[in-house]
Amino acid sequence: CFYSALFYSFFKSLVGKDVVVELKNDLSICGTLHSVDQYLNIKLTDISVTDPEKYPHMLSVKNCFIRGSVVRYVQLPADEVDTQLLQDAARKEAMQQKQ
Amino acid sequence: SEDDPLPPQQPSTNTVEEPLDLIRLSLDERIYVKMKNDRELRGRLHAYDQHLNMILGDVEETVTTVEIDEETYEELYKSTKRNIPMLFVRGDGVVLVAPPLRVG
């Protein structure tokens, strides 16, 4: 069974878009969303660290896999998000969870 | 018989039965979220799930830090704010969800 069906579908719809993933250790990684799974593990391509002076050891890394559990936030492109669709999907998901 | 038996009880969209239903009432409304590590968010709730993963729009994040003076032991509270147009928040960092706090 899906761990997080709603957000899994949501992130799948954002594949190919640029996002900024902020980790719980305060590292922020900017990149293109390549793939996501049911645990909201994330693969990013063409990454750049938003504070390279602080985290220079990532300078040569192009792609990365991020364990879902270490994510604090994902900053999203506002114009790629259909808020009405999301709200309707959240209502539906809430109903399904109750049954 | 002419009386139809009652259909099996379905959870109604209108009733508030459990804590997550309170959050459902806040969809498309501005909310206040208290998170771990002295962080707070204020934004418009667009989506949530049972883990309290959320998507917030038009977000203001406040991070509060305390500096203690070595000599006077005075506590200096500082807060840093930033604005993010659209944000996914992972549920395991969420502590509290409420309608926006009113000052005054």
N, CA and C atoms of all chains as a GROMACS GRO file, in nm:
protein
  609
    1CYS      N    1   0.085  -0.119   0.000
    1CYS     CA    2   0.000   0.000   0.000
    1CYS      C    3   0.088   0.123   0.000
    2PHE      N    4   0.044   0.228  -0.068
    2PHE     CA    5   0.122   0.351  -0.080
    2PHE      C    6   0.145   0.414   0.055
    3TYR      N    7   0.264   0.464   0.075
    3TYR     CA    8   0.297   0.531   0.199
    3TYR      C    9   0.234   0.670   0.201
    4SER      N   10   0.236   0.736   0.087
    4SER     CA   11   0.178   0.871   0.080
    4SER      C   12   0.125   0.893  -0.060
    5ALA      N   13   0.005   0.838  -0.089
    5ALA     CA   14  -0.044   0.836  -0.226
    5ALA      C   15  -0.060   0.974  -0.286
    6LEU      N   16  -0.114   1.066  -0.208
    6LEU     CA   17  -0.143   1.199  -0.258
    6LEU      C   18  -0.015   1.270  -0.302
    7PHE      N   19   0.082   1.273  -0.213
    7PHE     CA   20   0.204   1.348  -0.244
    7PHE      C   21   0.293   1.274  -0.341
    8TYR      N   22   0.286   1.142  -0.344
    8TYR     CA   23   0.356   1.065  -0.446
    8TYR      C   24   0.306   1.107  -0.584
    9SER      N   25   0.175   1.109  -0.603
    9SER     CA   26   0.118   1.153  -0.732
    9SER      C   27   0.156   1.296  -0.762
   10PHE      N   28   0.150   1.380  -0.660
   10PHE     CA   29   0.182   1.522  -0.678
   10PHE      C   30   0.325   1.540  -0.728
   11PHE      N   31   0.420   1.473  -0.662
   11PHE     CA   32   0.559   1.489  -0.703
   11PHE      C   33   0.584   1.429  -0.841
   12LYS      N   34   0.514   1.318  -0.872
   12LYS     CA   35   0.528   1.260  -1.007
   12LYS      C   36   0.490   1.363  -1.113
   13SER      N   37   0.389   1.446  -1.083
   13SER     CA   38   0.346   1.546  -1.180
   13SER      C   39   0.448   1.658  -1.196
   14LEU      N   40   0.544   1.666  -1.103
   14LEU     CA   41   0.645   1.773  -1.110
   14LEU      C   42   0.778   1.726  -1.167
   15VAL      N   43   0.784   1.600  -1.212
   15VAL     CA   44   0.910   1.549  -1.269
   15VAL      C   45   0.948   1.638  -1.387
   16GLY      N   46   1.076   1.676  -1.391
   16GLY     CA   47   1.125   1.764  -1.497
   16GLY      C   48   1.131   1.909  -1.456
   17LYS      N   49   1.068   1.943  -1.341
   17LYS     CA   50   1.069   2.082  -1.296
   17LYS      C   51   1.184   2.105  -1.198
   18ASP      N   52   1.223   2.229  -1.183
   18ASP     CA   53   1.330   2.264  -1.090
   18ASP      C   54   1.274   2.289  -0.951
   19VAL      N   55   1.339   2.230  -0.852
   19VAL     CA   56   1.294   2.246  -0.714
   19VAL      C   57   1.415   2.272  -0.626
   20VAL      N   58   1.388   2.317  -0.503
   20VAL     CA   59   1.495   2.330  -0.403
   20VAL      C   60   1.457   2.242  -0.286
   21VAL      N   61   1.541   2.142  -0.256
   21VAL     CA   62   1.514   2.053  -0.144
   21VAL      C   63   1.596   2.099  -0.025
   22GLU      N   64   1.528   2.129   0.086
   22GLU     CA   65   1.599   2.168   0.207
   22GLU      C   66   1.599   2.048   0.301
   23LEU      N   67   1.719   2.007   0.342
   23LEU     CA   68   1.732   1.890   0.427
   23LEU      C   69   1.728   1.930   0.574
   24LYS      N   70   1.710   1.831   0.659
   24LYS     CA   71   1.705   1.858   0.802
   24LYS      C   72   1.840   1.902   0.858
   25ASN      N   73   1.949   1.875   0.785
   25ASN     CA   74   2.080   1.924   0.831
   25ASN      C   75   2.109   2.063   0.776
   26ASP      N   76   2.006   2.131   0.725
   26ASP     CA   77   2.013   2.270   0.677
   26ASP      C   78   2.080   2.285   0.541
   27LEU      N   79   2.118   2.175   0.476
   27LEU     CA   80   2.171   2.183   0.341
   27LEU      C   81   2.055   2.205   0.244
   28SER      N   82   2.071   2.297   0.151
   28SER     CA   83   1.968   2.320   0.048
   28SER      C   84   2.025   2.284  -0.087
   29ILE      N   85   1.956   2.198  -0.159
   29ILE     CA   86   2.002   2.150  -0.289
   29ILE      C   87   1.901   2.189  -0.396
   30CYS      N   88   1.949   2.260  -0.497
   30CYS     CA   89   1.865   2.299  -0.610
   30CYS      C   90   1.889   2.199  -0.722
   31GLY      N   91   1.783   2.154  -0.790
   31GLY     CA   92   1.805   2.062  -0.901
   31GLY      C   93   1.676   2.034  -0.975
   32THR      N   94   1.687   1.949  -1.077
   32THR     CA   95   1.570   1.910  -1.156
   32THR      C   96   1.516   1.779  -1.098
   33LEU      N   97   1.387   1.773  -1.073
   33LEU     CA   98   1.326   1.653  -1.017
   33LEU      C   99   1.326   1.544  -1.123
   34HIS      N  100   1.399   1.436  -1.093
   34HIS     CA  101   1.411   1.328  -1.190
   34HIS      C  102   1.309   1.218  -1.161
   35SER      N  103   1.297   1.182  -1.033
   35SER     CA  104   1.201   1.078  -0.998
   35SER      C  105   1.171   1.082  -0.849
   36VAL      N  106   1.063   1.016  -0.812
   36VAL     CA  107   1.019   1.010  -0.673
   36VAL      C  108   0.957   0.872  -0.651
   37ASP      N  109   0.955   0.826  -0.524
   37ASP     CA  110   0.888   0.699  -0.497
   37ASP      C  111   0.786   0.716  -0.387
   38GLN      N  112   0.723   0.604  -0.344
   38GLN     CA  113   0.614   0.613  -0.247
   38GLN      C  114   0.661   0.665  -0.112
   39TYR      N  115   0.788   0.652  -0.081
   39TYR     CA  116   0.841   0.704   0.046
   39TYR      C  117   0.883   0.850   0.031
   40LEU      N  118   0.858   0.906  -0.091
   40LEU     CA  119   0.900   1.043  -0.122
   40LEU      C  120   1.051   1.057  -0.116
   41ASN      N  121   1.124   0.944  -0.139
   41ASN     CA  122   1.265   0.955  -0.174
   41ASN      C  123   1.270   1.031  -0.306
   42ILE      N  124   1.374   1.111  -0.324
   42ILE     CA  125   1.382   1.201  -0.439
   42ILE      C  126   1.514   1.182  -0.510
   43LYS      N  127   1.508   1.178  -0.644
   43LYS     CA  128   1.630   1.183  -0.723
   43LYS      C  129   1.633   1.317  -0.795
   44LEU      N  130   1.744   1.388  -0.778
   44LEU     CA  131   1.760   1.516  -0.847
   44LEU      C  132   1.876   1.506  -0.945
   45THR      N  133   1.864   1.574  -1.058
   45THR     CA  134   1.975   1.580  -1.152
   45THR      C  135   2.022   1.725  -1.166
   46ASP      N  136   2.149   1.738  -1.210
   46ASP     CA  137   2.204   1.869  -1.238
   46ASP      C  138   2.196   1.960  -1.116
   47ILE      N  139   2.248   1.910  -1.006
   47ILE     CA  140   2.224   1.980  -0.880
   47ILE      C  141   2.325   2.093  -0.857
   48SER      N  142   2.282   2.189  -0.776
   48SER     CA  143   2.375   2.290  -0.727
   48SER      C  144   2.336   2.318  -0.582
   49VAL      N  145   2.436   2.339  -0.500
   49VAL     CA  146   2.412   2.369  -0.360
   49VAL      C  147   2.392   2.519  -0.347
   50THR      N  148   2.288   2.560  -0.277
   50THR     CA  149   2.257   2.703  -0.278
   50THR      C  150   2.356   2.785  -0.195
   51ASP      N  151   2.441   2.720  -0.115
   51ASP     CA  152   2.542   2.793  -0.040
   51ASP      C  153   2.678   2.724  -0.057
   52PRO      N  154   2.736   2.735  -0.176
   52PRO     CA  155   2.855   2.654  -0.208
   52PRO      C  156   2.975   2.683  -0.117
   53GLU      N  157   2.982   2.802  -0.062
   53GLU     CA  158   3.096   2.833   0.025
   53GLU      C  159   3.090   2.750   0.152
   54LYS      N  160   2.966   2.721   0.192
   54LYS     CA  161   2.947   2.645   0.315
   54LYS      C  162   2.963   2.495   0.292
   55TYR      N  163   2.926   2.446   0.174
   55TYR     CA  164   2.927   2.303   0.147
   55TYR      C  165   3.002   2.272   0.018
   56PRO      N  166   3.130   2.302   0.010
   56PRO     CA  167   3.205   2.286  -0.114
   56PRO      C  168   3.220   2.141  -0.158
   57HIS      N  169   3.205   2.043  -0.069
   57HIS     CA  170   3.229   1.904  -0.108
   57HIS      C  171   3.125   1.852  -0.205
   58MET      N  172   3.022   1.931  -0.235
   58MET     CA  173   2.920   1.886  -0.331
   58MET      C  174   2.947   1.941  -0.471
   59LEU      N  175   3.055   2.018  -0.488
   59LEU     CA  176   3.076   2.090  -0.614
   59LEU      C  177   3.083   1.999  -0.736
   60SER      N  178   3.135   1.877  -0.721
   60SER     CA  179   3.152   1.791  -0.838
   60SER      C  180   3.034   1.695  -0.856
   61VAL      N  181   2.936   1.699  -0.764
   61VAL     CA  182   2.824   1.606  -0.773
   61VAL      C  183   2.721   1.660  -0.870
   62LYS      N  184   2.678   1.574  -0.965
   62LYS     CA  185   2.579   1.617  -1.065
   62LYS      C  186   2.439   1.571  -1.030
   63ASN      N  187   2.430   1.445  -0.983
   63ASN     CA  188   2.299   1.386  -0.952
   63ASN      C  189   2.301   1.332  -0.811
   64CYS      N  190   2.184   1.326  -0.749
   64CYS     CA  191   2.183   1.268  -0.615
   64CYS      C  192   2.049   1.202  -0.584
   65PHE      N  193   2.054   1.109  -0.489
   65PHE     CA  194   1.937   1.043  -0.435
   65PHE      C  195   1.922   1.091  -0.290
   66ILE      N  196   1.804   1.140  -0.258
   66ILE     CA  197   1.780   1.192  -0.124
   66ILE      C  198   1.676   1.106  -0.055
   67ARG      N  199   1.711   1.051   0.063
   67ARG     CA  200   1.617   0.973   0.139
   67ARG      C  201   1.503   1.062   0.187
   68GLY      N  202   1.379   1.018   0.165
   68GLY     CA  203   1.265   1.103   0.197
   68GLY      C  204   1.265   1.153   0.340
   69SER      N  205   1.311   1.067   0.434
   69SER     CA  206   1.300   1.101   0.576
   69SER      C  207   1.392   1.216   0.618
   70VAL      N  208   1.490   1.252   0.534
   70VAL     CA  209   1.581   1.361   0.574
   70VAL      C  210   1.538   1.496   0.516
   71VAL      N  211   1.425   1.496   0.444
   71VAL     CA  212   1.377   1.621   0.383
   71VAL      C  213   1.300   1.701   0.488
   72ARG      N  214   1.328   1.832   0.495
   72ARG     CA  215   1.246   1.922   0.576
   72ARG      C  216   1.142   1.990   0.485
   73TYR      N  217   1.190   2.055   0.378
   73TYR     CA  218   1.100   2.124   0.285
   73TYR      C  219   1.138   2.092   0.140
   74VAL      N  220   1.041   2.109   0.049
   74VAL     CA  221   1.074   2.118  -0.092
   74VAL      C  222   1.009   2.247  -0.144
   75GLN      N  223   1.093   2.339  -0.190
   75GLN     CA  224   1.039   2.463  -0.249
   75GLN      C  225   0.998   2.434  -0.392
   76LEU      N  226   0.876   2.475  -0.426
   76LEU     CA  227   0.816   2.438  -0.554
   76LEU      C  228   0.790   2.561  -0.640
   77PRO      N  229   0.791   2.543  -0.774
   77PRO     CA  230   0.754   2.656  -0.861
   77PRO      C  231   0.604   2.679  -0.852
   78ALA      N  232   0.565   2.796  -0.798
   78ALA     CA  233   0.424   2.822  -0.769
   78ALA      C  234   0.336   2.811  -0.893
   79ASP      N  235   0.388   2.851  -1.008
   79ASP     CA  236   0.302   2.850  -1.127
   79ASP      C  237   0.286   2.710  -1.187
   80GLU      N  238   0.358   2.611  -1.134
   80GLU     CA  239   0.339   2.474  -1.184
   80GLU      C  240   0.242   2.395  -1.096
   81VAL      N  241   0.190   2.461  -0.991
   81VAL     CA  242   0.106   2.392  -0.895
   81VAL      C  243  -0.040   2.434  -0.913
   82ASP      N  244  -0.127   2.336  -0.936
   82ASP     CA  245  -0.270   2.362  -0.948
   82ASP      C  246  -0.333   2.349  -0.810
   83THR      N  247  -0.352   2.463  -0.742
   83THR     CA  248  -0.395   2.458  -0.603
   83THR      C  249  -0.537   2.404  -0.589
   84GLN      N  250  -0.621   2.431  -0.685
   84GLN     CA  251  -0.758   2.381  -0.678
   84GLN      C  252  -0.761   2.230  -0.684
   85LEU      N  253  -0.683   2.175  -0.779
   85LEU     CA  254  -0.672   2.030  -0.794
   85LEU      C  255  -0.619   1.966  -0.666
   86LEU      N  256  -0.519   2.029  -0.607
   86LEU     CA  257  -0.459   1.978  -0.484
   86LEU      C  258  -0.560   1.973  -0.371
   87GLN      N  259  -0.635   2.082  -0.356
   87GLN     CA  260  -0.732   2.088  -0.246
   87GLN      C  261  -0.838   1.979  -0.263
   88ASP      N  262  -0.885   1.960  -0.386
   88ASP     CA  263  -0.985   1.855  -0.411
   88ASP      C  264  -0.926   1.717  -0.381
   89ALA      N  265  -0.801   1.696  -0.422
   89ALA     CA  266  -0.735   1.567  -0.398
   89ALA      C  267  -0.716   1.542  -0.250
   90ALA      N  268  -0.686   1.648  -0.174
   90ALA     CA  269  -0.666   1.634  -0.029
   90ALA      C  270  -0.797   1.596   0.039
   91ARG      N  271  -0.907   1.656  -0.004
   91ARG     CA  272  -1.037   1.621   0.052
   91ARG      C  273  -1.068   1.474   0.026
   92LYS      N  274  -1.042   1.431  -0.098
   92LYS     CA  275  -1.068   1.291  -0.134
   92LYS      C  276  -0.982   1.197  -0.052
   93GLU      N  277  -0.853   1.230  -0.038
   93GLU     CA  278  -0.759   1.146   0.037
   93GLU      C  279  -0.804   1.135   0.182
   94ALA      N  280  -0.851   1.246   0.239
   94ALA     CA  281  -0.896   1.247   0.378
   94ALA      C  282  -1.016   1.155   0.396
   95MET      N  283  -1.109   1.156   0.299
   95MET     CA  284  -1.225   1.068   0.303
   95MET      C  285  -1.183   0.922   0.297
   96GLN      N  286  -1.088   0.893   0.206
   96GLN     CA  287  -1.044   0.754   0.190
   96GLN      C  288  -0.975   0.703   0.316
   97GLN      N  289  -0.903   0.792   0.383
   97GLN     CA  290  -0.832   0.752   0.503
   97GLN      C  291  -0.928   0.715   0.616
   98LYS      N  292  -1.046   0.776   0.614
   98LYS     CA  293  -1.140   0.750   0.722
   98LYS      C  294  -1.208   0.615   0.706
   99GLN      N  295  -1.215   0.564   0.583
   99GLN     CA  296  -1.289   0.438   0.560
   99GLN      C  297  -1.206   0.315   0.587
  100SER      N  298  -4.129  -0.527   0.294
  100SER     CA  299  -4.181  -0.414   0.372
  100SER      C  300  -4.158  -0.286   0.296
  101GLU      N  301  -4.238  -0.182   0.327
  101GLU     CA  302  -4.224  -0.056   0.253
  101GLU      C  303  -4.106   0.026   0.302
  102ASP      N  304  -4.060  -0.003   0.426
  102ASP     CA  305  -3.948   0.074   0.479
  102ASP      C  306  -3.816   0.020   0.424
  103ASP      N  307  -3.737   0.110   0.365
  103ASP     CA  308  -3.604   0.067   0.318
  103ASP      C  309  -3.509   0.062   0.438
  104PRO      N  310  -3.423  -0.041   0.442
  104PRO     CA  311  -3.324  -0.042   0.551
  104PRO      C  312  -3.227   0.073   0.531
  105LEU      N  313  -3.172   0.125   0.643
  105LEU     CA  314  -3.075   0.234   0.633
  105LEU      C  315  -2.951   0.186   0.558
  106PRO      N  316  -2.896   0.269   0.468
  106PRO     CA  317  -2.770   0.230   0.404
  106PRO      C  318  -2.660   0.226   0.508
  107PRO      N  319  -2.552   0.152   0.480
  107PRO     CA  320  -2.441   0.147   0.578
  107PRO      C  321  -2.387   0.287   0.601
  108GLN      N  322  -2.350   0.318   0.725
  108GLN     CA  323  -2.304   0.452   0.761
  108GLN      C  324  -2.176   0.486   0.687
  109GLN      N  325  -2.177   0.596   0.614
  109GLN     CA  326  -2.057   0.645   0.546
  109GLN      C  327  -2.007   0.766   0.623
  110PRO      N  328  -1.875   0.781   0.635
  110PRO     CA  329  -1.827   0.903   0.701
  110PRO      C  330  -1.869   1.024   0.618
  111SER      N  331  -1.927   1.122   0.685
  111SER     CA  332  -1.978   1.237   0.612
  111SER      C  333  -1.866   1.339   0.591
  112THR      N  334  -1.872   1.413   0.480
  112THR     CA  335  -1.770   1.515   0.458
  112THR      C  336  -1.789   1.630   0.553
  113ASN      N  337  -1.912   1.645   0.610
  113ASN     CA  338  -1.940   1.765   0.687
  113ASN      C  339  -1.907   1.751   0.835
  114THR      N  340  -1.904   1.628   0.886
  114THR     CA  341  -1.886   1.614   1.030
  114THR      C  342  -1.738   1.615   1.067
  115VAL      N  343  -1.714   1.670   1.185
  115VAL     CA  344  -1.578   1.671   1.240
  115VAL      C  345  -1.572   1.561   1.344
  116GLU      N  346  -1.503   1.453   1.312
  116GLU     CA  347  -1.500   1.339   1.404
  116GLU      C  348  -1.365   1.320   1.468
  117GLU      N  349  -1.259   1.351   1.392
  117GLU     CA  350  -1.126   1.325   1.445
  117GLU      C  351  -1.037   1.447   1.416
  118PRO      N  352  -0.923   1.455   1.484
  118PRO     CA  353  -0.838   1.574   1.470
  118PRO      C  354  -0.807   1.611   1.324
  119LEU      N  355  -0.785   1.513   1.238
  119LEU     CA  356  -0.753   1.546   1.099
  119LEU      C  357  -0.868   1.617   1.029
  120ASP      N  358  -0.990   1.596   1.077
  120ASP     CA  359  -1.104   1.668   1.018
  120ASP      C  360  -1.092   1.817   1.041
  121LEU      N  361  -1.033   1.856   1.154
  121LEU     CA  362  -1.015   1.999   1.183
  121LEU      C  363  -0.922   2.061   1.081
  122ILE      N  364  -0.822   1.984   1.039
  122ILE     CA  365  -0.730   2.036   0.939
  122ILE      C  366  -0.802   2.049   0.805
  123ARG      N  367  -0.888   1.952   0.775
  123ARG     CA  368  -0.964   1.959   0.649
  123ARG      C  369  -1.042   2.089   0.641
  124LEU      N  370  -1.096   2.136   0.753
  124LEU     CA  371  -1.171   2.261   0.754
  124LEU      C  372  -1.084   2.380   0.715
  125SER      N  373  -0.952   2.367   0.729
  125SER     CA  374  -0.861   2.479   0.700
  125SER      C  375  -0.809   2.481   0.556
  126LEU      N  376  -0.852   2.386   0.473
  126LEU     CA  377  -0.806   2.386   0.333
  126LEU      C  378  -0.845   2.518   0.267
  127ASP      N  379  -0.750   2.575   0.194
  127ASP     CA  380  -0.766   2.705   0.127
  127ASP      C  381  -0.774   2.821   0.225
  128GLU      N  382  -0.745   2.795   0.353
  128GLU     CA  383  -0.739   2.903   0.451
  128GLU      C  384  -0.594   2.921   0.494
  129ARG      N  385  -0.564   3.037   0.550
  129ARG     CA  386  -0.431   3.057   0.606
  129ARG      C  387  -0.423   2.985   0.741
  130ILE      N  388  -0.310   2.920   0.766
  130ILE     CA  389  -0.291   2.850   0.892
  130ILE      C  390  -0.156   2.884   0.951
  131TYR      N  391  -0.141   2.846   1.077
  131TYR     CA  392  -0.015   2.860   1.150
  131TYR      C  393   0.036   2.721   1.178
  132VAL      N  394   0.163   2.695   1.149
  132VAL     CA  395   0.223   2.564   1.175
  132VAL      C  396   0.346   2.582   1.262
  133LYS      N  397   0.346   2.514   1.377
  133LYS     CA  398   0.466   2.515   1.462
  133LYS      C  399   0.544   2.389   1.429
  134MET      N  400   0.675   2.406   1.406
  134MET     CA  401   0.758   2.292   1.370
  134MET      C  402   0.868   2.271   1.472
  135LYS      N  403   0.940   2.160   1.456
  135LYS     CA  404   1.055   2.134   1.543
  135LYS      C  405   1.164   2.238   1.516
  136ASN      N  406   1.255   2.248   1.609
  136ASN     CA  407   1.371   2.339   1.596
  136ASN      C  408   1.330   2.485   1.589
  137ASP      N  409   1.228   2.524   1.667
  137ASP     CA  410   1.192   2.665   1.680
  137ASP      C  411   1.160   2.730   1.547
  138ARG      N  412   1.089   2.656   1.459
  138ARG     CA  413   1.047   2.714   1.333
  138ARG      C  414   0.896   2.727   1.331
  139GLU      N  415   0.849   2.832   1.265
  139GLU     CA  416   0.705   2.850   1.248
  139GLU      C  417   0.676   2.887   1.104
  140LEU      N  418   0.561   2.842   1.057
  140LEU     CA  419   0.521   2.876   0.921
  140LEU      C  420   0.383   2.939   0.925
  141ARG      N  421   0.362   3.036   0.838
  141ARG     CA  422   0.227   3.089   0.817
  141ARG      C  423   0.203   3.085   0.667
  142GLY      N  424   0.094   3.019   0.626
  142GLY     CA  425   0.070   3.012   0.483
  142GLY      C  426  -0.068   2.959   0.454
  143ARG      N  427  -0.102   2.948   0.325
  143ARG     CA  428  -0.234   2.900   0.284
  143ARG      C  429  -0.224   2.750   0.260
  144LEU      N  430  -0.312   2.674   0.326
  144LEU     CA  431  -0.308   2.528   0.317
  144LEU      C  432  -0.372   2.481   0.186
  145HIS      N  433  -0.294   2.413   0.103
  145HIS     CA  434  -0.347   2.360  -0.023
  145HIS      C  435  -0.366   2.209  -0.019
  146ALA      N  436  -0.286   2.138   0.061
  146ALA     CA  437  -0.301   1.993   0.069
  146ALA      C  438  -0.236   1.941   0.196
  147TYR      N  439  -0.286   1.825   0.243
  147TYR     CA  440  -0.226   1.760   0.359
  147TYR      C  441  -0.260   1.611   0.349
  148ASP      N  442  -0.187   1.530   0.428
  148ASP     CA  443  -0.225   1.389   0.437
  148ASP      C  444  -0.219   1.343   0.582
  149GLN      N  445  -0.238   1.214   0.606
  149GLN     CA  446  -0.248   1.165   0.743
  149GLN      C  447  -0.114   1.173   0.816
  150HIS      N  448  -0.003   1.192   0.741
  150HIS     CA  449   0.127   1.207   0.807
  150HIS      C  450   0.153   1.352   0.845
  151LEU      N  451   0.058   1.440   0.804
  151LEU     CA  452   0.075   1.584   0.818
  151LEU      C  453   0.180   1.641   0.725
  152ASN      N  454   0.214   1.566   0.618
  152ASN     CA  455   0.280   1.629   0.504
  152ASN      C  456   0.184   1.737   0.455
  153MET      N  457   0.237   1.852   0.410
  153MET     CA  458   0.148   1.960   0.367
  153MET      C  459   0.207   2.035   0.249
  154ILE      N  460   0.118   2.099   0.175
  154ILE     CA  461   0.164   2.198   0.078
  154ILE      C  462   0.102   2.331   0.118
  155LEU      N  463   0.190   2.429   0.139
  155LEU     CA  464   0.146   2.563   0.178
  155LEU      C  465   0.185   2.662   0.069
  156GLY      N  466   0.097   2.759   0.044
  156GLY     CA  467   0.126   2.864  -0.052
  156GLY      C  468   0.150   2.996   0.020
  157ASP      N  469   0.231   3.082  -0.043
  157ASP     CA  470   0.249   3.217   0.011
  157ASP      C  471   0.296   3.211   0.156
  158VAL      N  472   0.408   3.144   0.179
  158VAL     CA  473   0.452   3.108   0.314
  158VAL      C  474   0.549   3.209   0.371
  159GLU      N  475   0.533   3.236   0.501
  159GLU     CA  476   0.637   3.308   0.574
  159GLU      C  477   0.692   3.214   0.680
  160GLU      N  478   0.824   3.186   0.673
  160GLU     CA  479   0.888   3.102   0.774
  160GLU      C  480   0.961   3.191   0.874
  161THR      N  481   0.944   3.161   1.002
  161THR     CA  482   1.016   3.233   1.107
  161THR      C  483   1.102   3.134   1.182
  162VAL      N  484   1.233   3.160   1.189
  162VAL     CA  485   1.324   3.077   1.267
  162VAL      C  486   1.372   3.160   1.384
  163THR      N  487   1.353   3.109   1.507
  163THR     CA  488   1.389   3.186   1.627
  163THR      C  489   1.512   3.126   1.693
  164THR      N  490   1.608   3.212   1.724
  164THR     CA  491   1.729   3.166   1.793
  164THR      C  492   1.748   3.248   1.920
  165VAL      N  493   1.818   3.189   2.016
  165VAL     CA  494   1.849   3.259   2.141
  165VAL      C  495   1.999   3.270   2.156
  166GLU      N  496   2.045   3.392   2.174
  166GLU     CA  497   2.187   3.412   2.205
  166GLU      C  498   2.198   3.449   2.351
  167ILE      N  499   2.294   3.388   2.421
  167ILE     CA  500   2.310   3.418   2.564
  167ILE      C  501   2.443   3.489   2.585
  168ASP      N  502   2.434   3.607   2.645
  168ASP     CA  503   2.555   3.686   2.673
  168ASP      C  504   2.638   3.613   2.779
  169GLU      N  505   2.766   3.594   2.749
  169GLU     CA  506   2.854   3.517   2.837
  169GLU      C  507   2.864   3.576   2.977
  170GLU      N  508   2.860   3.710   2.984
  170GLU     CA  509   2.881   3.776   3.115
  170GLU      C  510   2.751   3.803   3.188
  171THR      N  511   2.656   3.860   3.117
  171THR     CA  512   2.531   3.899   3.185
  171THR      C  513   2.427   3.787   3.184
  172TYR      N  514   2.451   3.682   3.107
  172TYR     CA  515   2.355   3.573   3.090
  172TYR      C  516   2.222   3.624   3.035
  173GLU      N  517   2.228   3.740   2.972
  173GLU     CA  518   2.108   3.796   2.912
  173GLU      C  519   2.069   3.711   2.791
  174GLU      N  520   1.939   3.687   2.774
  174GLU     CA  521   1.891   3.612   2.659
  174GLU      C  522   1.848   3.708   2.550
  175LEU      N  523   1.910   3.695   2.433
  175LEU     CA  524   1.872   3.781   2.321
  175LEU      C  525   1.800   3.696   2.217
  176TYR      N  526   1.671   3.718   2.200
  176TYR     CA  527   1.593   3.641   2.104
  176TYR      C  528   1.599   3.708   1.968
  177LYS      N  529   1.638   3.629   1.868
  177LYS     CA  530   1.642   3.682   1.731
  177LYS      C  531   1.552   3.596   1.645
  178SER      N  532   1.480   3.659   1.551
  178SER     CA  533   1.408   3.575   1.457
  178SER      C  534   1.441   3.616   1.314
  179THR      N  535   1.454   3.516   1.229
  179THR     CA  536   1.485   3.535   1.087
  179THR      C  537   1.363   3.492   1.008
  180LYS      N  538   1.318   3.577   0.917
  180LYS     CA  539   1.201   3.542   0.837
  180LYS      C  540   1.240   3.530   0.692
  181ARG      N  541   1.169   3.441   0.620
  181ARG     CA  542   1.182   3.442   0.476
  181ARG      C  543   1.050   3.402   0.413
  182ASN      N  544   1.032   3.442   0.287
  182ASN     CA  545   0.907   3.415   0.217
  182ASN      C  546   0.930   3.316   0.104
  183ILE      N  547   0.840   3.218   0.095
  183ILE     CA  548   0.851   3.115  -0.008
  183ILE      C  549   0.715   3.101  -0.075
  184PRO      N  550   0.707   3.113  -0.208
  184PRO     CA  551   0.576   3.113  -0.275
  184PRO      C  552   0.498   2.982  -0.263
  185MET      N  553   0.568   2.866  -0.271
  185MET     CA  554   0.496   2.739  -0.264
  185MET      C  555   0.590   2.637  -0.200
  186LEU      N  556   0.543   2.570  -0.096
  186LEU     CA  557   0.633   2.487  -0.015
  186LEU      C  558   0.569   2.354   0.022
  187PHE      N  559   0.642   2.244   0.000
  187PHE     CA  560   0.604   2.114   0.055
  187PHE      C  561   0.672   2.102   0.190
  188VAL      N  562   0.596   2.062   0.293
  188VAL     CA  563   0.648   2.045   0.428
  188VAL      C  564   0.634   1.899   0.467
  189ARG      N  565   0.742   1.835   0.507
  189ARG     CA  566   0.734   1.696   0.547
  189ARG      C  567   0.673   1.685   0.686
  190GLY      N  568   0.579   1.593   0.700
  190GLY     CA  569   0.499   1.586   0.822
  190GLY      C  570   0.575   1.555   0.949
  191ASP      N  571   0.689   1.486   0.938
  191ASP     CA  572   0.757   1.445   1.062
  191ASP      C  573   0.822   1.562   1.135
  192GLY      N  574   0.821   1.682   1.074
  192GLY     CA  575   0.873   1.799   1.143
  192GLY      C  576   0.765   1.884   1.209
  193VAL      N  577   0.638   1.847   1.183
  193VAL     CA  578   0.527   1.929   1.230
  193VAL      C  579   0.493   1.897   1.375
  194VAL      N  580   0.474   2.002   1.454
  194VAL     CA  581   0.438   1.986   1.595
  194VAL      C  582   0.292   2.026   1.619
  195LEU      N  583   0.248   2.136   1.556
  195LEU     CA  584   0.114   2.189   1.583
  195LEU      C  585   0.060   2.259   1.459
  196VAL      N  586  -0.073   2.246   1.438
  196VAL     CA  587  -0.138   2.316   1.327
  196VAL      C  588  -0.256   2.392   1.385
  197ALA      N  589  -0.269   2.520   1.350
  197ALA     CA  590  -0.377   2.600   1.408
  197ALA      C  591  -0.418   2.711   1.311
  198PRO      N  592  -0.535   2.772   1.334
  198PRO     CA  593  -0.568   2.893   1.259
  198PRO      C  594  -0.464   2.999   1.292
  199PRO      N  595  -0.444   3.099   1.204
  199PRO     CA  596  -0.337   3.196   1.227
  199PRO      C  597  -0.355   3.266   1.361
  200LEU      N  598  -0.244   3.289   1.434
  200LEU     CA  599  -0.251   3.357   1.563
  200LEU      C  600  -0.286   3.502   1.539
  201ARG      N  601  -0.370   3.556   1.625
  201ARG     CA  602  -0.405   3.698   1.615
  201ARG      C  603  -0.328   3.775   1.722
  202VAL      N  604  -0.267   3.884   1.684
  202VAL     CA  605  -0.191   3.966   1.778
  202VAL      C  606  -0.279   4.080   1.824
  203GLY      N  607  -0.279   4.110   1.953
  203GLY     CA  608  -0.352   4.229   2.002
  203GLY      C  609  -0.477   4.193   2.073
   0.00000   0.00000   0.00000
